């Protein structure tokens, strides 16, 4: 059985083709990861799946009565006033059916006709089939998995939640729906390591059809069994988990590259023959070869290399061996203590990962380390000749009232125009794009500008607060390579397990105000 089928689908916006010739089918229970660079059409694909957007070409078939639920970026919790009511709103149809059954049962005392009994039996069967008797336990389990206290959720008003908590609540509400297909757009954005692991296990055990967009490679690896890769104006489907996709993509690109290089050699050989013989005794053969060469369909160079963010961090000055020193340090906000009486040091080189639950105080600790937030007690500071470059989670280091060109020119006033444009080109900004104001950029574009600025910092200590949040998978891979090749020291706060696993050599674990040192990396 097929739930969704795309056949030769293409989408145009004006004179611009976003993608074309997209074909794939989705069967019940499959979990698809949709990956591709920012701007490749992942969000548009979701709009096609929900029927919000019609394709310019091709066709999309859906199984009759198919119910599709999408995780909205702007949360709408209807008339709910408490956290629990908002989560339960995802089961509005089931809860309404429960109330209807109560009413029908009471009415049967007055009307026990065959019609009334048949309706009651059908509704009761549907209620049981969709797990109606366990609805309260299901809501509590999902709230608990997403780090809400179910008991407190019954009395906590929505107005008391932070933006991140509202994001998690929106996800809980969607997981509670009875839809046949879940569309999840970056579902891990507001999750920490523990809640991300829970979501992986929940989706894998649910048996539901899921299509998700995510930049979290570890989450994709633990969740999906199919991958749709949007690249070069089309999409390629892969069967297997994310690791299988990475292998198959590499093999496919290698095959494409070899075919392209072979054709380029053939074209060069033919052009040489034509040039040498077009006016000689073999002119007839040369003209024939020229016609065949003109008709030859040209292969394109391999997609994936060109356009990849080219980031590299250099260390102009080594700095001292001791990078960070902390002695009985306490850090807090208002009356809340986040870190209590921590002592430790960080030596030069390597990548220190700082991990902990959302709201534990990781970002505040970074600001305290850099002198941007006062400490409550103790001593905390950087070592001799340590120059820090800071990537802020909120990207506030990017001045919104300036053009990209002016941002880089302000950091390198002696650079000529071509060099400034070339630097921005490394991060995917070319031509007139360099004259865009930063306030017109998407989150992913602003993140690339922040990295372009950081690359010019000349820091021997990189302090990175959730650097992968707005990046696509291939940009994350480029950033990972740049950090791995960096000769300085890195302090990394991230929920990206693949990044932590690949890079960290030490950990600081923040849990209930205690900061604990671990001598090994996240992989250990």
Buried (B, 14 or more C-beta within 10 A) or exposed (E): EEBBBBBEBBBEEEEEBBBBBBBBBBEEEBBBBBBBBBBBBBBBBBBBBEEEBEBBBBEBEBBEEEEBBBBEEEBEBEEBEBBBBBBBBBBBBBBEBBEBBEEBEEEEEEEEEEEBEEEBEEBBEBBEEBEBEEBEEBBBBBBBBBBBEBEEBEEBEBEEBEEBBBBBBBBBBBBBBBBBBBBBBBBBBBBBBBBBBBBBEBBBEEEBBBBBBBBBBBBBBBBBBBBBBBBBBBBBBBEBBBEBBBEBBEEBBEEBBEEBEEBEEEBEEBEEBBEEBBEEEBEEBBEEBBEEBEEEEEBEEBBBEEEBBEBEBBBEEEBEEBBBBBBEBBBBEEEEBBBBBBBBEBBBBBBBBBBBBBBBBBBBBBBBBBEEBEBBBBEBBBBEEBBBBBBBBEBEBBBEEBBBBBBBBEBEEEBEEEEBBEBBBBBBBEEEBBEBBBEEBEEBBBBBBBBBBBBBBEBBBBBBBBBBBBBBBBBBBBBBBBBEEBEBBBBBBBBBBBBBBBBBBBBBBBEEBEBEBBEEBBEE
